[in-house]
Amino acid sequence: MTVLLEADWRARAAEHRARLDRLVGPYLDRRAAGSAHPVIDFLFTYYGHKPAQLRRWHPGFGVVLGAAGEYDGARGYHRVEAGHTADPAFLAKRRDTVEFAANLLRATAARPAQLSCFGLHEWAMVYRTDDVRHQQVPLRLGRAGTDAVVESMSLRCTHFDAFRFFTPEAVGRNAQPLTRADQVEREQPGCLHANMDIYKWSFKLAPLTASDLVLDCFELACAARELDMRASPYDLGDYGYEPIPIESPAGRAEYVRRQAAIADRSAGLRERLRTVCEALLAHS
């Protein structure tokens, strides 16, 4: 095991918190004032990883923190002679999750990126329904215009956790039905949500995963979420987001360019997390 002296790890932890504050500090200020945000809230509400949890720095499995009394009793840690470190017993309990994540990440990376969905999953979630997820935000093209866009193009969603929120009328329009059971067989690296989910798997395994990797994945998830919502049917001008009008050829071309850039960024993170998972499996 590697032992980090108190001065060293506290400096790293402070740097981690400062970086997080640069990413979401203004958002957290708004949230403290009771203001909702239709874009950024998702990263904490849907994924269920609270800002306070994200702020706590973890060095990853196999690293001991010297003089780290505040980690006493922390989830996933135990005390050793030199300090506190991620508990092998916690790894043993999480082994199935580590193995599933490794398999999913490996399978996703092995496929070519599909860049022809144009972000229509968000449109399919409001197709022919008045039950709109973001009630405080108007639809950019109105109800009828939104439905017309869905009907004018093919739905090619490959991500079950987006597909499961499709309206009943949109489900049958997708190129293929999706289930949880076939998730590993369907995920592909062009999907924005599959790339956002690298963040999900990284924090689910904390403190076995290092916070530097988790925050890199979170930063990518922020960028992917912004693209996701800029291409959505919602009018987010009041929040400072310029729409990407995927109902037009120019808008679709812009979306594909940006989607490809997110996919390129995600490839390295997916490989880093897969490598961590496989190392954890070797220790368990």
Secondary structure, 3 states (H helix, E strand, C coil): CEEECHHHHHHHHHHHHHHHHHHHHHHHHHHHCCCCCCCCCHHHHCCCCCHHHHHCCCCCCCEEECCCHHHCCCCCEEEECCEEEECHHHHHHCHHHHHHHHHHHHHHHCCCCCCCCCCCHHHHCCCCCCCCCCCCCCECCHHHHHHHHHHHCCECCCCHHHHCCCCHHHHCCECCCCCHHHHHHHCCCCCHHHHHHHHHHHHHCCCCCCHHHHHHHHHHHHHHHHHHHHCCCECCHHHCCCCCCCCCHHHHHHHHHHHHHHHHHHHHHHHHHHHHHHHHHHHC
